[in-house]
Amino acid sequence: MCAKKERMPNPTSQPPVPVTMVVARRVKPGCEGRFDEWLRGITQEMQKFAGFRGLQLLPPVPDVQPEHVLLLQFDSPKHRDQWYGSDVRRLWLQRAESFTERLVAVHTISGLDGLFQLPHSQPAPPKYKSVVAVTLGLYPLIVANQLWITPHLEFLPLLPRVFATTIVNVTLMAYVMMPLVTRLLRSWLVTPAS
């Protein structure tokens, strides 16, 4: 009887990294119902594509964010690219033209990459460096929230209070702390691990 030779895992191969496409679309006033119908249809089509993990809609917030922001999640860049380059997607985008005031932005992020403002030629930092950088940015925000914001929100039940402070933390992380931390740690973040 022959012994079965086991395949050793390749230490250099890594599982695909999930990716998120962020799409911001400004809908013409009065066309929200058409947008909702379109969104249901295009979501059904995306569900037919391999690797599609889901969609989140962040609706407009009056006087803050006029766009409908869609977060499209895929299990790998390969599957995202299959959707992005598909005729099905192009057809649904054409259908959206009549009720879209303008397409504001389309970005792709994977993992914590979107938080780091590094030159485009630089790869995202290794996960352990990302963890250190995010911790350095998030810790002061959490402490500040606990000291100065949360005491003023005690009239709210727990879940809305946590939601409110989460919005504050995430916004400050994305627009203030991570650009600052990335700038301060830039040389360390882009230096390959030894």
KEVEX-24448 format. One line per 8 residues: number of its first residue (from 1); their letters; for each residue x, y, z of N, C-alpha, C. Coordinates in Angstrom, 3 decimals. Layout:
<recs>
NUM = A = X Y Z X Y Z X Y Z | ...
</recs>
This chain:
<recs>
1 = MCAKKERM = 0.840 -1.177 0.000 0.000 0.000 0.000 0.888 1.244 0.000 | 0.562 2.162 -0.854 1.351 3.381 -0.969 0.854 4.423 0.019 | 1.802 5.113 0.613 1.451 6.200 1.529 1.014 7.411 0.713 | 0.007 8.046 1.190 -0.494 9.241 0.507 0.399 10.420 0.871 | 0.920 11.065 -0.139 1.800 12.205 0.100 0.944 13.452 0.342 | 1.141 14.068 1.506 0.369 15.266 1.841 1.012 16.490 1.211 | 0.169 17.362 0.755 0.642 18.622 0.199 0.890 19.610 1.313 | 2.054 20.180 1.313 2.374 21.198 2.306 1.783 22.529 1.845
9 = PNPTSQPP = 1.182 23.283 2.756 0.661 24.584 2.351 1.793 25.513 1.926 | 1.536 26.309 0.936 2.520 27.260 0.446 2.512 28.469 1.382 | 3.627 28.705 2.111 3.635 29.796 3.079 3.502 31.177 2.435 | 3.823 31.281 1.135 3.742 32.591 0.495 2.348 32.878 -0.050 | 1.529 31.822 -0.228 0.182 32.085 -0.741 -0.720 32.507 0.404 | -1.509 33.513 0.158 -2.420 34.020 1.174 -3.826 33.930 0.641 | -4.789 33.740 1.524 -6.174 33.713 1.044 -6.541 35.071 0.472 | -7.507 35.093 -0.458 -7.904 36.374 -1.029 -8.414 37.314 0.058
17 = VPVTMVVA = -8.140 38.584 -0.128 -8.561 39.600 0.829 -9.920 40.133 0.396 | -10.916 40.130 1.283 -12.203 40.712 0.924 -12.051 42.189 0.568 | -12.869 42.647 -0.366 -12.821 44.039 -0.792 -14.209 44.652 -0.741 | -14.234 45.948 -0.564 -15.484 46.698 -0.535 -15.399 47.824 -1.549 | -16.408 47.917 -2.387 -16.532 49.057 -3.292 -17.452 50.060 -2.616 | -17.033 51.298 -2.587 -17.833 52.370 -2.012 -18.304 53.240 -3.178 | -19.619 53.320 -3.354 -20.200 54.071 -4.463 -21.119 55.137 -3.884 | -20.860 56.392 -4.207 -21.710 57.493 -3.754 -22.450 58.055 -4.960
25 = RRVKPGCE = -23.782 58.057 -4.881 -24.629 58.478 -5.996 -25.634 59.510 -5.496 | -25.687 60.653 -6.171 -26.666 61.675 -5.817 -27.896 61.477 -6.701 | -29.033 61.222 -6.070 -30.278 60.948 -6.776 -31.050 62.255 -6.951 | -31.651 62.426 -8.136 -32.444 63.627 -8.404 -33.610 63.710 -7.426 | -33.926 64.901 -6.935 -35.056 65.058 -6.014 -36.340 64.496 -6.627 | -37.087 63.761 -5.816 -38.338 63.165 -6.266 -38.172 61.820 -6.946 | -36.950 61.363 -7.147 -36.690 60.094 -7.839 -36.259 58.987 -6.882 | -36.444 59.183 -5.588 -35.978 58.211 -4.601 -36.651 56.846 -4.784
33 = GRFDEWLR = -37.957 56.845 -5.140 -38.665 55.576 -5.366 -38.069 54.798 -6.521 | -37.721 55.505 -7.587 -37.072 54.842 -8.732 -35.706 54.297 -8.335 | -34.989 55.052 -7.512 -33.690 54.572 -7.027 -33.874 53.288 -6.213 | -34.858 53.274 -5.296 -35.089 52.090 -4.455 -35.411 50.867 -5.312 | -36.239 51.054 -6.339 -36.600 49.955 -7.242 -35.365 49.465 -8.006 | -34.567 50.409 -8.493 -33.330 50.074 -9.199 -32.377 49.315 -8.283 | -32.272 49.775 -7.032 -31.361 49.131 -6.085 -31.763 47.679 -5.829 | -33.069 47.425 -5.694 -33.532 46.036 -5.507 -33.137 45.184 -6.705
41 = GITQEMQK = -33.323 45.719 -7.906 -33.002 44.964 -9.116 -31.522 44.674 -9.278 | -30.684 45.699 -9.084 -29.248 45.489 -9.268 -28.692 44.573 -8.165 | -29.283 44.649 -6.978 -28.847 43.757 -5.894 -29.141 42.308 -6.256 | -30.318 42.050 -6.826 -30.650 40.686 -7.249 -29.656 40.186 -8.294 | -29.239 41.062 -9.190 -28.254 40.670 -10.207 -26.886 40.400 -9.576 | -26.472 41.240 -8.628 -25.170 41.036 -7.973 -25.135 39.713 -7.233 | -26.270 39.307 -6.659 -26.321 38.056 -5.905 -26.048 36.840 -6.779 | -26.167 36.982 -8.080 -25.895 35.888 -9.010 -24.397 35.746 -9.293
49 = FAGFRGLQ = -23.607 36.740 -8.891 -22.175 36.727 -9.176 -21.404 36.052 -8.049 | -20.423 35.250 -8.433 -19.570 34.563 -7.456 -18.860 35.595 -6.589 | -18.780 35.313 -5.304 -18.010 36.147 -4.391 -18.728 37.364 -3.854 | -19.949 37.635 -4.306 -20.684 38.783 -3.775 -21.158 38.438 -2.370 | -20.794 39.298 -1.401 -21.128 39.029 0.000 -22.268 39.872 0.535 | -22.576 40.952 -0.118 -23.678 41.764 0.368 -23.509 43.226 0.037 | -24.550 43.971 0.376 -24.605 45.390 0.072 -25.194 46.108 1.276 | -24.642 47.247 1.577 -25.188 48.107 2.626 -25.489 49.454 2.006
57 = LLPPVPDV = -26.629 50.023 2.377 -26.994 51.356 1.910 -26.903 52.317 3.079 | -26.152 53.385 2.885 -26.120 54.487 3.840 -26.914 55.607 3.196 | -28.162 55.816 3.629 -29.017 56.812 2.968 -28.532 58.230 3.232 | -29.024 59.172 2.434 -28.644 60.571 2.651 -29.033 61.041 4.051 | -28.230 61.963 4.572 -28.506 62.591 5.863 -28.656 64.088 5.580 | -29.853 64.650 5.822 -30.069 66.071 5.495 -28.985 66.984 6.088 | -28.504 67.893 5.280 -27.506 68.896 5.652 -26.139 68.307 6.007 | -25.951 67.004 5.781 -24.662 66.379 6.081 -24.138 65.629 4.857
65 = QPEHVLLL = -24.941 64.712 4.347 -24.523 63.854 3.245 -25.692 63.725 2.269 | -25.629 64.386 1.115 -26.749 64.337 0.179 -26.785 63.070 -0.689 | -25.725 62.272 -0.658 -25.633 61.103 -1.533 -26.160 59.844 -0.859 | -26.604 58.895 -1.706 -26.855 57.521 -1.285 -25.499 56.828 -1.410 | -24.985 56.274 -0.337 -23.684 55.608 -0.363 -23.924 54.105 -0.278 | -23.382 53.382 -1.244 -23.518 51.929 -1.292 -22.172 51.292 -0.978 | -22.176 50.305 -0.099 -20.993 49.518 0.212 -21.220 48.126 -0.362 | -20.502 47.797 -1.426 -20.644 46.506 -2.092 -19.496 45.620 -1.639
73 = QFDSPKHR = -19.805 44.484 -1.049 -18.763 43.642 -0.476 -18.569 42.372 -1.310 | -17.287 42.098 -1.613 -16.907 40.909 -2.379 -15.827 40.152 -1.619 | -15.737 38.841 -1.866 -14.766 38.030 -1.132 -13.349 38.147 -1.660 | -13.175 38.747 -2.849 -11.826 38.873 -3.410 -11.810 39.947 -4.495 | -10.636 40.483 -4.784 -10.523 41.434 -5.895 -10.950 40.810 -7.230 | -10.654 39.534 -7.415 -11.016 38.844 -8.663 -12.528 38.883 -8.880 | -13.296 38.550 -7.847 -14.751 38.553 -7.980 -15.309 39.968 -8.104 | -14.694 40.921 -7.424 -15.096 42.325 -7.580 -14.886 42.760 -9.028
81 = DQWYGSDV = -13.742 42.388 -9.603 -13.432 42.767 -10.977 -14.399 42.123 -11.971 | -14.825 40.884 -11.686 -15.797 40.233 -12.569 -17.105 41.020 -12.590 | -17.558 41.475 -11.415 -18.763 42.291 -11.366 -18.519 43.636 -12.038 | -17.407 44.272 -11.703 -17.122 45.630 -12.182 -17.035 45.678 -13.706 | -16.503 44.635 -14.312 -16.333 44.611 -15.764 -17.482 43.964 -16.516 | -18.548 43.612 -15.824 -19.622 42.844 -16.457 -20.571 43.716 -17.280 | -21.145 43.099 -18.301 -22.178 43.758 -19.103 -23.429 44.004 -18.266 | -23.708 43.108 -17.327 -24.873 43.262 -16.446 -24.764 44.563 -15.668
89 = RRLWLQRA = -23.592 44.839 -15.106 -23.388 46.080 -14.346 -23.560 47.293 -15.255 | -22.953 47.243 -16.447 -23.064 48.371 -17.381 -24.529 48.657 -17.717 | -25.324 47.601 -17.933 -26.738 47.769 -18.250 -27.476 48.458 -17.098 | -27.216 48.033 -15.859 -27.889 48.623 -14.704 -27.429 50.063 -14.462 | -26.183 50.365 -14.759 -25.722 51.747 -14.626 -26.419 52.653 -15.643 | -26.641 52.137 -16.858 -27.372 52.915 -17.866 -28.795 53.201 -17.387 | -29.422 52.221 -16.759 -30.785 52.396 -16.244 -30.840 53.466 -15.153 | -29.738 53.676 -14.461 -29.716 54.640 -13.356 -29.515 56.077 -13.826
97 = ESFTERLV = -29.102 56.263 -15.064 -28.773 57.610 -15.543 -29.947 58.582 -15.457 | -31.159 58.102 -15.697 -32.308 59.010 -15.751 -32.682 59.598 -14.391 | -32.334 58.932 -13.300 -32.677 59.465 -11.970 -31.448 59.859 -11.151 | -30.280 59.780 -11.756 -29.048 60.131 -11.053 -28.640 61.555 -11.412 | -28.529 62.376 -10.374 -28.029 63.739 -10.595 -26.559 63.671 -10.966 | -25.811 62.874 -10.194 -24.413 62.621 -10.543 -23.863 61.489 -9.690 | -22.902 60.780 -10.284 -22.166 59.751 -9.563 -20.997 60.479 -8.920 | -20.962 60.488 -7.602 -19.988 61.313 -6.893 -18.637 60.619 -6.786
105 = AVHTISGL = -18.653 59.335 -6.435 -17.369 58.650 -6.217 -17.543 57.146 -6.283 | -16.479 56.481 -6.730 -16.385 55.020 -6.663 -14.984 54.724 -6.159 | -14.886 54.058 -5.019 -13.595 53.693 -4.437 -13.627 52.224 -4.058 | -12.464 51.610 -4.025 -12.353 50.238 -3.547 -11.387 50.224 -2.378 | -11.805 49.547 -1.302 -10.926 49.384 -0.145 -10.936 47.915 0.266 | -9.860 47.497 0.890 -9.819 46.142 1.431 -9.251 46.216 2.836 | -9.865 45.488 3.732 -9.425 45.494 5.118 -9.389 46.905 5.663 | -8.300 47.255 6.294 -8.140 48.585 6.867 -7.425 49.540 5.913
113 = DGLFQLPH = -7.188 49.068 4.667 -6.424 49.873 3.711 -6.972 51.276 3.548 | -8.285 51.399 3.552 -8.905 52.684 3.297 -8.579 53.740 4.331 | -8.087 53.328 5.492 -7.754 54.288 6.536 -6.377 54.911 6.339 | -5.539 54.302 5.497 -4.162 54.756 5.359 -3.989 55.584 4.100 | -3.415 56.788 4.258 -3.152 57.656 3.117 -1.686 57.517 2.734 | -1.403 56.441 2.006 -0.045 56.179 1.546 0.011 56.437 0.049 | 1.219 56.680 -0.495 1.314 56.853 -1.945 0.749 55.618 -2.653 | 0.128 55.819 -3.840 -0.515 54.714 -4.547 0.449 53.589 -4.874
121 = SQPAPPKY = 1.727 53.903 -5.015 2.696 52.864 -5.344 3.031 51.990 -4.136 | 2.633 52.417 -2.955 2.951 51.664 -1.742 1.832 50.675 -1.425 | 2.193 49.428 -1.111 1.157 48.482 -0.693 0.662 48.847 0.709 | -0.489 48.310 1.065 -1.006 48.529 2.415 -0.015 47.938 3.417 | 0.087 48.510 4.612 1.011 47.968 5.604 0.570 46.586 6.069 | 1.514 45.794 6.627 1.137 44.493 7.182 0.088 44.667 8.287 | -0.662 43.607 8.542 -1.767 43.695 9.508 -1.311 44.161 10.886 | -0.164 43.679 11.366 0.251 44.071 12.717 0.548 45.572 12.786
129 = KSVVAVTL = 1.080 46.137 11.693 1.320 47.583 11.676 -0.009 48.338 11.609 | -0.962 47.799 10.857 -2.287 48.412 10.796 -2.933 48.429 12.173 | -2.803 47.315 12.904 -3.386 47.223 14.244 -2.765 48.275 15.165 | -1.452 48.411 15.114 -0.770 49.398 15.960 -1.236 50.811 15.597 | -1.272 51.124 14.296 -1.650 52.471 13.864 -3.098 52.790 14.230 | -4.004 51.838 14.001 -5.418 52.071 14.327 -5.590 52.235 15.834 | -4.886 51.434 16.615 -4.965 51.546 18.075 -4.488 52.920 18.534 | -3.374 53.396 17.955 -2.861 54.718 18.330 -3.839 55.833 17.974
137 = GLYPLIVA = -4.618 55.638 16.912 -5.601 56.640 16.540 -6.898 56.521 17.320 | -7.309 55.290 17.602 -8.609 55.067 18.232 -8.601 55.278 19.747 | -7.527 54.893 20.400 -7.470 54.988 21.867 -7.758 56.396 22.390 | -7.093 57.432 21.856 -7.397 58.774 22.375 -8.844 59.196 22.108 | -9.406 58.742 21.009 -10.804 59.075 20.719 -11.756 58.437 21.719 | -11.508 57.176 22.049 -12.373 56.481 23.005 -12.272 57.144 24.377 | -11.061 57.480 24.786 -10.879 58.155 26.078 -11.591 59.511 26.065 | -11.410 60.285 25.008 -12.062 61.598 24.915 -13.581 61.465 24.929
145 = NQLWITPH = -14.082 60.462 24.217 -15.526 60.217 24.231 -16.029 59.911 25.636 | -15.301 59.064 26.341 -15.720 58.679 27.687 -15.682 59.867 28.648 | -14.716 60.748 28.450 -14.579 61.892 29.345 -15.527 63.042 29.025 | -15.710 63.349 27.717 -16.396 64.582 27.369 -17.712 64.421 26.617 | -17.931 63.321 25.926 -19.166 63.188 25.139 -20.191 62.300 25.831 | -19.783 61.119 26.228 -20.720 60.169 26.840 -21.448 60.753 28.048 | -20.797 61.507 28.939 -21.544 62.066 30.077 -22.705 62.976 29.652 | -22.602 63.602 28.477 -23.669 64.478 28.000 -24.774 63.719 27.274
153 = LEFLPLLP = -24.571 62.414 27.062 -25.567 61.603 26.360 -26.252 60.599 27.285 | -26.106 60.786 28.597 -26.680 59.817 29.539 -28.191 59.738 29.470 | -28.841 60.744 28.894 -30.292 60.719 28.758 -30.733 59.693 27.702 | -29.787 59.251 26.831 -30.106 58.267 25.795 -29.964 56.846 26.334 | -30.770 55.914 25.842 -30.548 54.510 26.179 -29.187 54.056 25.643 | -28.696 52.940 26.133 -27.352 52.457 25.817 -27.080 52.357 24.310 | -27.921 51.655 23.560 -27.617 51.424 22.145 -27.568 52.714 21.329 | -28.520 53.631 21.451 -28.372 54.895 20.708 -27.149 55.696 21.152
161 = RVFATTIV = -26.810 55.634 22.436 -25.635 56.353 22.944 -24.366 55.783 22.316 | -24.262 54.447 22.263 -23.087 53.808 21.661 -23.041 54.114 20.165 | -24.202 54.096 19.516 -24.259 54.407 18.089 -23.761 55.836 17.826 | -24.213 56.780 18.630 -23.799 58.183 18.459 -22.292 58.335 18.628 | -21.729 57.719 19.664 -20.282 57.845 19.873 -19.494 57.087 18.796 | -20.070 56.011 18.276 -19.411 55.287 17.188 -19.322 56.165 15.948 | -20.399 56.873 15.628 -20.372 57.781 14.474 -19.282 58.831 14.654 | -19.194 59.397 15.841 -18.167 60.404 16.123 -16.776 59.787 15.962
169 = NVTLMAYV = -16.561 58.611 16.575 -15.243 57.968 16.511 -14.841 57.609 15.086 | -15.749 57.001 14.339 -15.412 56.570 12.974 -15.120 57.779 12.093 | -15.924 58.821 12.219 -15.698 60.026 11.417 -14.350 60.664 11.745 | -14.067 60.820 13.035 -12.780 61.407 13.431 -11.608 60.503 13.047 | -11.802 59.184 13.124 -10.735 58.264 12.703 -10.425 58.454 11.225 | -11.477 58.477 10.398 -11.278 58.531 8.946 -10.709 59.868 8.480 | -11.168 60.973 9.088 -10.800 62.285 8.561 -9.734 63.032 9.353 | -9.503 62.634 10.597 -8.534 63.366 11.419 -7.403 62.458 11.895
177 = MMPLVTRL = -7.756 61.440 12.680 -6.730 60.643 13.351 -5.884 59.804 12.393 | -6.518 59.070 11.452 -5.717 58.216 10.585 -4.833 59.007 9.629 | -5.303 60.114 9.059 -4.344 60.908 8.268 -3.162 61.390 9.117 | -3.436 61.781 10.372 -2.373 62.229 11.267 -1.434 61.080 11.619 | -2.001 59.950 12.039 -1.181 58.784 12.416 -0.384 58.294 11.208 | -1.011 58.252 10.041 -0.307 57.805 8.831 0.867 58.724 8.519 | 0.647 60.027 8.647 1.734 60.981 8.386 2.872 60.792 9.385 | 2.539 60.616 10.683 3.570 60.474 11.711 4.326 59.149 11.599
185 = LRSWLVTP = 3.632 58.091 11.171 4.255 56.753 11.114 4.608 56.316 9.693 | 4.536 57.229 8.734 4.703 56.863 7.322 5.933 56.001 7.063 | 7.098 56.399 7.547 8.311 55.630 7.241 8.253 54.229 7.843 | 7.649 54.084 9.020 7.526 52.760 9.641 6.470 51.919 8.929 | 5.372 52.534 8.518 4.292 51.784 7.869 4.716 51.202 6.538 | 5.565 51.915 5.787 5.947 51.436 4.454 7.240 50.637 4.443 | 7.924 50.541 5.564 9.144 49.751 5.644 8.777 48.283 5.765 | 9.302 47.426 4.865 8.991 46.011 4.951 9.462 45.410 6.274
193 = AS = 8.689 44.456 6.791 9.086 43.767 8.025 10.325 42.929 7.756 | 11.233 42.857 8.750 12.437 42.056 8.538 12.216 40.626 8.934
</recs>
